Amino acid sequence: MDLPFTSGLNVGTGPPLGRVTGALRAARVFGFDTAWAVDHFLGFFPEQLWDGDFSWLAGPAESPHEYFEYQSLLGYLAARAGKVRLGVGVTEPTRRHPVLLAQAFLTLAHMTKRAPILGIGSGERENIEPYGLDFHRPVSRLGEALAIIRRCFASSGPFDFLGDHFRLEGARMDLSAPQGRTPQIWVAAHGPRMLALTGRYGDGWYPGFPFSPQRYGEMLGTIRETARDAGRDPGRIVPGWQAVVVVAHSRREARRMLQAKPVKFATLLASDEVWQRFGHEHPLGVGFRGMIDFVPDRYSKVQLEDAIGRVPIDLLGEALLWGTPDDLFVRFSDYRDAGLRHLVIQPASAMISRRSAAYSLRAVVSIQRKLRRG
């Protein structure tokens, strides 16, 4: 099954609300297929660094940890979405019970014109441990949650589930979605066990780490092989990607932007495995899993500044996609050839200045349109 190439836009999940609705309006005007919120208590950008020197977005009275509750927000956006599909990229089954996740997205399906997307992963430490919740065996917990959510989407009447993390006896979720609008499950998978869960349960794959087109194709092959083994059609699983880029009107300008603090910091959110793949050790330690392990308030400003200062320019040039819109179109075409079918571009360059933010949006629209045309 040859899926069409589609594209999405992160619309934001923080105040002011008008900025979120404006981004959704842009998604409709520019022809994006999906609009994504996130599910966070804390943001990744540390308050210790959050000032005008770090990013033009850092106002004097603002916190980088202001987030709306995403389910309420998606319900509010539903009437404004038109044909744009709404999704969360991503939530996890630690803060919300899997039956509650299923109920929320079945409810959302009654409010939207197209099936919503439940993007889900194993979670990040920053949203769990500071709140007294258990981050033990998150992949095992996710596997059980996916089985329960699938059961809620596919059947009615009481059912039982006996697992290590969840135990249900005579549980029911009789709410069903309107015909053709059953929510989809997209899994944020990177490691082997997560890729296997995507093949077994996912309607889509939604990773966020950097990797080469070859590596992307290999990971997709693992997903498809697992899907076949589970008796599912691998061709129906949408291969997606949320890609961090630096884009500018010239290569020289883009190369200069690689030295900006928010761009270097974004590289710290990649895992030590990614760093080692490009020949470097992560400044935050061997085995550090990037955004999965990062809790911003556990580091001092001195530690973070030191880590940013140790990001090598050659790693930035290799690990991040950067260049002009034409350069990025060529690079993304390689990923499309490797199987990519849904792209959400996250321009780190938009954090550098108001001017670069405006240019980044225009560039993202241009790149996405060219990729959709093939």
JOBELJO-V817201 format. One record per residue. N is the residue number from 1. PSI is psi in whole degrees, -180 to 180 (NA if undefined). D_FIRST is the distance of its C-alpha to the first C-alpha in Angstrom with 2 decimals. Layout:
n->N psi->PSI d_first->D_FIRST
n->N psi->PSI d_first->D_FIRST
This chain:
n->1 psi->119 d_first->0.00
n->2 psi->105 d_first->3.82
n->3 psi->147 d_first->6.14
n->4 psi->158 d_first->9.64
n->5 psi->126 d_first->12.54
n->6 psi->171 d_first->14.99
n->7 psi->156 d_first->18.42
n->8 psi->170 d_first->21.06
n->9 psi->130 d_first->24.81
n->10 psi->121 d_first->27.15
n->11 psi->-4 d_first->29.78
n->12 psi->157 d_first->32.30
n->13 psi->17 d_first->33.90
n->14 psi->162 d_first->37.55
n->15 psi->156 d_first->40.47
n->16 psi->153 d_first->41.38
n->17 psi->-33 d_first->39.14
n->18 psi->-30 d_first->39.36
n->19 psi->-37 d_first->37.55
n->20 psi->-47 d_first->34.53
n->21 psi->-33 d_first->34.52
n->22 psi->-40 d_first->35.03
n->23 psi->-39 d_first->31.97
n->24 psi->-40 d_first->29.90
n->25 psi->-39 d_first->31.45
n->26 psi->-39 d_first->30.44
n->27 psi->-39 d_first->26.79
n->28 psi->-46 d_first->26.96
n->29 psi->-41 d_first->28.95
n->30 psi->5 d_first->26.85
n->31 psi->25 d_first->23.48
n->32 psi->150 d_first->22.06
n->33 psi->-31 d_first->19.28
n->34 psi->156 d_first->20.79
n->35 psi->129 d_first->24.36
n->36 psi->134 d_first->25.27
n->37 psi->173 d_first->28.50
n->38 psi->166 d_first->29.68
n->39 psi->99 d_first->31.65
n->40 psi->146 d_first->34.83
n->41 psi->-48 d_first->38.49
n->42 psi->150 d_first->39.25
n->43 psi->170 d_first->37.76
n->44 psi->-27 d_first->37.27
n->45 psi->123 d_first->39.89
n->46 psi->142 d_first->43.32
n->47 psi->-27 d_first->46.14
n->48 psi->-27 d_first->48.41
n->49 psi->-8 d_first->46.71
n->50 psi->86 d_first->45.88
n->51 psi->179 d_first->48.23
n->52 psi->-22 d_first->48.36
n->53 psi->-28 d_first->48.51
n->54 psi->-48 d_first->45.10
n->55 psi->147 d_first->43.27
n->56 psi->-17 d_first->44.32
n->57 psi->-13 d_first->42.44
n->58 psi->94 d_first->45.01
n->59 psi->158 d_first->47.64
n->60 psi->-29 d_first->50.98
n->61 psi->8 d_first->50.61
n->62 psi->152 d_first->46.89
n->63 psi->142 d_first->45.27
n->64 psi->3 d_first->41.91
n->65 psi->24 d_first->41.39
n->66 psi->114 d_first->41.35
n->67 psi->136 d_first->38.22
n->68 psi->155 d_first->37.58
n->69 psi->121 d_first->36.26
n->70 psi->-32 d_first->32.59
n->71 psi->-42 d_first->32.11
n->72 psi->-41 d_first->35.04
n->73 psi->-45 d_first->33.84
n->74 psi->-37 d_first->30.35
n->75 psi->-40 d_first->32.15
n->76 psi->-40 d_first->34.42
n->77 psi->-17 d_first->31.63
n->78 psi->-43 d_first->29.64
n->79 psi->-15 d_first->31.81
n->80 psi->-3 d_first->31.47
n->81 psi->-24 d_first->27.73
n->82 psi->-129 d_first->26.79
n->83 psi->2 d_first->23.05
n->84 psi->131 d_first->22.73
n->85 psi->136 d_first->21.18
n->86 psi->144 d_first->23.75
n->87 psi->165 d_first->23.28
n->88 psi->134 d_first->25.46
n->89 psi->83 d_first->24.78
n->90 psi->169 d_first->25.99
n->91 psi->-174 d_first->28.27
n->92 psi->165 d_first->29.28
n->93 psi->28 d_first->30.74
n->94 psi->-48 d_first->34.26
n->95 psi->-24 d_first->35.74
n->96 psi->130 d_first->33.88
n->97 psi->144 d_first->33.51
n->98 psi->-32 d_first->29.95
n->99 psi->-37 d_first->31.01
n->100 psi->-41 d_first->32.31
n->101 psi->-45 d_first->29.05
n->102 psi->-45 d_first->27.21
n->103 psi->-42 d_first->29.95
n->104 psi->-43 d_first->29.90
n->105 psi->-28 d_first->26.23
n->106 psi->-38 d_first->26.46
n->107 psi->-46 d_first->29.50
n->108 psi->-34 d_first->27.79
n->109 psi->-25 d_first->25.09
n->110 psi->-13 d_first->28.08
n->111 psi->-15 d_first->29.18
n->112 psi->163 d_first->26.08
n->113 psi->-20 d_first->24.05
n->114 psi->158 d_first->20.68
n->115 psi->127 d_first->19.67
n->116 psi->165 d_first->21.46
n->117 psi->121 d_first->20.23
n->118 psi->94 d_first->22.31
n->119 psi->130 d_first->22.17
n->120 psi->145 d_first->24.08
n->121 psi->-166 d_first->25.55
n->122 psi->-8 d_first->28.61
n->123 psi->170 d_first->30.94
n->124 psi->144 d_first->33.53
n->125 psi->-35 d_first->37.12
n->126 psi->-29 d_first->38.59
n->127 psi->0 d_first->37.42
n->128 psi->-61 d_first->38.55
n->129 psi->-41 d_first->41.62
n->130 psi->-15 d_first->43.90
n->131 psi->15 d_first->43.54
n->132 psi->15 d_first->44.66
n->133 psi->161 d_first->41.28
n->134 psi->125 d_first->40.13
n->135 psi->23 d_first->37.60
n->136 psi->131 d_first->37.89
n->137 psi->56 d_first->34.78
n->138 psi->-31 d_first->32.30
n->139 psi->-40 d_first->29.16
n->140 psi->-42 d_first->30.48
n->141 psi->-43 d_first->31.21
n->142 psi->-42 d_first->27.72
n->143 psi->-44 d_first->26.23
n->144 psi->-42 d_first->28.53
n->145 psi->-42 d_first->27.87
n->146 psi->-40 d_first->24.09
n->147 psi->-41 d_first->24.82
n->148 psi->-44 d_first->27.31
n->149 psi->-43 d_first->25.19
n->150 psi->-43 d_first->22.38
n->151 psi->-41 d_first->25.23
n->152 psi->-38 d_first->26.58
n->153 psi->-27 d_first->23.38
n->154 psi->-14 d_first->22.74
n->155 psi->168 d_first->26.26
n->156 psi->171 d_first->29.80
n->157 psi->168 d_first->33.17
n->158 psi->146 d_first->34.82
n->159 psi->159 d_first->33.20
n->160 psi->153 d_first->34.51
n->161 psi->127 d_first->33.22
n->162 psi->109 d_first->35.31
n->163 psi->-176 d_first->34.44
n->164 psi->-27 d_first->36.38
n->165 psi->-33 d_first->35.69
n->166 psi->137 d_first->35.12
n->167 psi->118 d_first->36.92
n->168 psi->135 d_first->36.31
n->169 psi->112 d_first->38.45
n->170 psi->31 d_first->37.78
n->171 psi->149 d_first->35.66
n->172 psi->147 d_first->34.03
n->173 psi->83 d_first->31.50
n->174 psi->-7 d_first->31.53
n->175 psi->133 d_first->30.33
n->176 psi->158 d_first->26.96
n->177 psi->155 d_first->24.78
n->178 psi->155 d_first->24.71
n->179 psi->131 d_first->21.99
n->180 psi->1 d_first->18.66
n->181 psi->24 d_first->20.19
n->182 psi->128 d_first->19.94
n->183 psi->148 d_first->20.19
n->184 psi->152 d_first->17.48
n->185 psi->120 d_first->18.55
n->186 psi->127 d_first->17.90
n->187 psi->131 d_first->19.84
n->188 psi->86 d_first->21.98
n->189 psi->141 d_first->21.76
n->190 psi->-44 d_first->23.46
n->191 psi->170 d_first->25.19
n->192 psi->-44 d_first->24.02
n->193 psi->-39 d_first->24.81
n->194 psi->-38 d_first->23.08
n->195 psi->-39 d_first->19.87
n->196 psi->-39 d_first->20.11
n->197 psi->-36 d_first->20.67
n->198 psi->-46 d_first->17.54
n->199 psi->-34 d_first->15.47
n->200 psi->-34 d_first->17.66
n->201 psi->-18 d_first->17.92
n->202 psi->147 d_first->15.96
n->203 psi->-16 d_first->13.47
n->204 psi->163 d_first->13.89
n->205 psi->129 d_first->15.85
n->206 psi->70 d_first->18.84
n->207 psi->168 d_first->21.21
n->208 psi->-1 d_first->24.29
n->209 psi->158 d_first->25.99
n->210 psi->142 d_first->26.18
n->211 psi->165 d_first->24.65
n->212 psi->162 d_first->23.79
n->213 psi->-38 d_first->20.42
n->214 psi->-46 d_first->20.85
n->215 psi->-39 d_first->21.59
n->216 psi->-47 d_first->18.66
n->217 psi->-38 d_first->16.32
n->218 psi->-43 d_first->18.41
n->219 psi->-40 d_first->18.28
n->220 psi->-37 d_first->14.52
n->221 psi->-39 d_first->14.63
n->222 psi->-43 d_first->17.12
n->223 psi->-47 d_first->15.07
n->224 psi->-37 d_first->12.14
n->225 psi->-42 d_first->14.90
n->226 psi->-39 d_first->16.68
n->227 psi->-45 d_first->13.84
n->228 psi->-43 d_first->13.53
n->229 psi->-29 d_first->17.32
n->230 psi->3 d_first->17.46
n->231 psi->20 d_first->15.45
n->232 psi->160 d_first->12.61
n->233 psi->108 d_first->8.82
n->234 psi->-24 d_first->8.51
n->235 psi->-11 d_first->4.92
n->236 psi->-8 d_first->6.72
n->237 psi->121 d_first->9.58
n->238 psi->117 d_first->10.45
n->239 psi->111 d_first->12.34
n->240 psi->-179 d_first->15.54
n->241 psi->135 d_first->19.02
n->242 psi->107 d_first->22.49
n->243 psi->127 d_first->24.24
n->244 psi->129 d_first->28.01
n->245 psi->163 d_first->29.28
n->246 psi->120 d_first->32.61
n->247 psi->140 d_first->32.62
n->248 psi->173 d_first->35.67
n->249 psi->-18 d_first->36.88
n->250 psi->157 d_first->37.87
n->251 psi->-37 d_first->37.06
n->252 psi->-44 d_first->40.63
n->253 psi->-41 d_first->40.41
n->254 psi->-41 d_first->37.15
n->255 psi->-40 d_first->38.79
n->256 psi->-38 d_first->41.79
n->257 psi->-23 d_first->39.71
n->258 psi->-22 d_first->38.50
n->259 psi->-6 d_first->42.06
n->260 psi->146 d_first->41.97
n->261 psi->-48 d_first->42.53
n->262 psi->-29 d_first->39.44
n->263 psi->-46 d_first->37.20
n->264 psi->-41 d_first->39.03
n->265 psi->-40 d_first->38.90
n->266 psi->-34 d_first->35.12
n->267 psi->-29 d_first->35.02
n->268 psi->-22 d_first->37.16
n->269 psi->-4 d_first->34.41
n->270 psi->153 d_first->32.29
n->271 psi->164 d_first->33.05
n->272 psi->-32 d_first->35.55
n->273 psi->-43 d_first->32.75
n->274 psi->-46 d_first->31.27
n->275 psi->-45 d_first->34.80
n->276 psi->-31 d_first->35.52
n->277 psi->-29 d_first->32.40
n->278 psi->15 d_first->34.08
n->279 psi->23 d_first->37.47
n->280 psi->157 d_first->39.17
n->281 psi->137 d_first->40.40
n->282 psi->134 d_first->39.67
n->283 psi->-23 d_first->42.88
n->284 psi->10 d_first->42.45
n->285 psi->152 d_first->42.51
n->286 psi->134 d_first->40.85
n->287 psi->-5 d_first->38.10
n->288 psi->129 d_first->37.79
n->289 psi->25 d_first->34.30
n->290 psi->-134 d_first->34.35
n->291 psi->-23 d_first->33.47
n->292 psi->-40 d_first->33.20
n->293 psi->-13 d_first->36.90
n->294 psi->122 d_first->38.35
n->295 psi->106 d_first->40.93
n->296 psi->-37 d_first->42.58
n->297 psi->-5 d_first->45.97
n->298 psi->3 d_first->46.54
n->299 psi->143 d_first->47.15
n->300 psi->164 d_first->50.12
n->301 psi->-38 d_first->49.99
n->302 psi->-45 d_first->51.60
n->303 psi->-43 d_first->48.94
n->304 psi->-42 d_first->46.10
n->305 psi->-40 d_first->47.87
n->306 psi->-43 d_first->48.47
n->307 psi->-41 d_first->44.81
n->308 psi->-41 d_first->43.73
n->309 psi->-19 d_first->46.40
n->310 psi->5 d_first->45.04
n->311 psi->117 d_first->41.54
n->312 psi->142 d_first->41.58
n->313 psi->-32 d_first->40.57
n->314 psi->-33 d_first->38.75
n->315 psi->-43 d_first->36.44
n->316 psi->-44 d_first->35.79
n->317 psi->-28 d_first->34.98
n->318 psi->-41 d_first->32.55
n->319 psi->-34 d_first->30.92
n->320 psi->150 d_first->30.47
n->321 psi->126 d_first->28.59
n->322 psi->158 d_first->31.39
n->323 psi->-160 d_first->32.59
n->324 psi->167 d_first->32.40
n->325 psi->-39 d_first->29.45
n->326 psi->-41 d_first->28.79
n->327 psi->-46 d_first->28.97
n->328 psi->-35 d_first->26.49
n->329 psi->-44 d_first->24.04
n->330 psi->-44 d_first->24.19
n->331 psi->-45 d_first->23.83
n->332 psi->-27 d_first->20.84
n->333 psi->-35 d_first->19.16
n->334 psi->-39 d_first->19.47
n->335 psi->-38 d_first->17.68
n->336 psi->-41 d_first->14.84
n->337 psi->-28 d_first->14.69
n->338 psi->-4 d_first->14.78
n->339 psi->-10 d_first->11.63
n->340 psi->132 d_first->13.42
n->341 psi->-9 d_first->11.84
n->342 psi->119 d_first->14.81
n->343 psi->131 d_first->18.33
n->344 psi->113 d_first->21.68
n->345 psi->126 d_first->24.57
n->346 psi->99 d_first->27.82
n->347 psi->106 d_first->30.66
n->348 psi->-26 d_first->33.51
n->349 psi->-21 d_first->35.50
n->350 psi->-17 d_first->35.77
n->351 psi->-10 d_first->38.28
n->352 psi->-43 d_first->40.70
n->353 psi->164 d_first->42.23
n->354 psi->-39 d_first->41.86
n->355 psi->-44 d_first->41.40
n->356 psi->-29 d_first->38.61
n->357 psi->-45 d_first->36.87
n->358 psi->-43 d_first->36.95
n->359 psi->-40 d_first->35.75
n->360 psi->-42 d_first->32.93
n->361 psi->-46 d_first->31.55
n->362 psi->-40 d_first->31.74
n->363 psi->-43 d_first->30.08
n->364 psi->-44 d_first->27.16
n->365 psi->-45 d_first->26.61
n->366 psi->-46 d_first->26.84
n->367 psi->-46 d_first->24.45
n->368 psi->-41 d_first->21.75
n->369 psi->-43 d_first->22.16
n->370 psi->-39 d_first->21.94
n->371 psi->-38 d_first->18.76
n->372 psi->-33 d_first->17.07
n->373 psi->-18 d_first->18.38
n->374 psi->NA d_first->16.84
